[in-house]
């Protein structure tokens, strides 16, 4: 379906052919693991087979623990199979908000946590022999209009004080790198892009090889607290002295973190594979991942299958912190229009797929990692705020160490008082007002871009 046809279908209210109920990086595994039946016991029960859950399970298994993983659908069904595939460090995090919330000293340690996530994943890709098309070409935060320079430089300056290592990339270097001309200048940081589906499936393969008991198609229905935690499913139960909830945006539906995080819907569109001529028209030989400093950022990247992927642009919040797996036609339309504007040489290209998924966000944009329960033996991680590839992988390892009796300094740095979210309908009103305001301000920037082009 072409971008023009896609936009026509949006206007006519037609169902969009490219929409996928699962992320664009994954398919249902041929060797999908059977659902849990009967009662099993382990040292740790992990709920959620994504980056965090599988990383925690693998590190716990390396410490000698017997681990059970419960996954409601299949590995990578959630955010781990729906994201843009950026292995990014601290670039784009809310430095100013961090400092206001926790002070310079703790904010510096949290920035280090974000950057360490990149190194952790790079190390694990080698250790576990995971080929996920990783390109360590760096990530560029690229402006589309000169009015964005002030914010970019301010963020760079404050980030540098907190230890975030970035470098300004002027317009000359952008053109020398072959970055598409819609992106004027920016700053770059270590990291790169990968195929998140191949990454999470690589973790799955390693987990099964390590003897971890993975039960897919097994939603957690309820759990009991106490010295032994019992997780109840449709046809059985799993019990252990410890539980890790690695369910991110889905956690509030399990009765936990509803007062700490809000699920936010993000969306993506992916083109059909570009021809050699189309790739040549772009340049972009190093295929750096690009993000913009809009309030609701745009992300742009080329994939290993020679498609162009755009994500975010327009966010959504569903009443009651719910996570309906439905198309977001307004978001796809906004992304399709952006594709046309930023890449005039690709006008008329068809879309291969579009999909949506959920990240979780705390009001202070900080990670939400901790433990709860009468025995303090229920561990959770959420609040990835769109940086989950690196941070959620790393936090899985940190939680495994904590269960093993060691608290890593980076885990200690994440502990803080998360502001409470609002009850409904106040939360729905607040979230949607904030998202509308951000969209309006970003629209002003894009109008300036259009005016500059017409001028």
Secondary structure, 3 states (H helix, E strand, C coil): CEHHHHHHHHHHCCCCCCECCCCCCCCCCCCCCCCCCEEEECCEEEECCCHHHHHHHHHHHHCCCCEEEECCCCCCCCHHHCCCCEEECCCCCCHHHHHHHHHHHHHHHHHHHHHHHHHHHHHHHHHCCCCCCCECCCEEEECCCHHHHHHHHHHHHHHHHCCCCCEEECHHHHHHHCCCCCCCCEEEECEEECCHHHHHHHHHHHHHHCCCEEECCCCCCEEECCCCEEEEECCEEEEECEEEECCHHHHHHHCCCCCCCEEEEEEEEEECCCCHHHHHHHCCCCCCEEECCCCCCEEEEECCCCCEEEEECCCECCHHHCCCCCCCHHHHHHHHHHHHHHCHHHCCCEEEEEEEEEEEECCCCCCEEEEECCCCCEEEEECCCCCHHHHHHHHHHHHHHHHCCCCCHHHHHHCCCCCCCCCCCHHHHHHHHHHHHHHHHHHHHHHHHHHHHHC
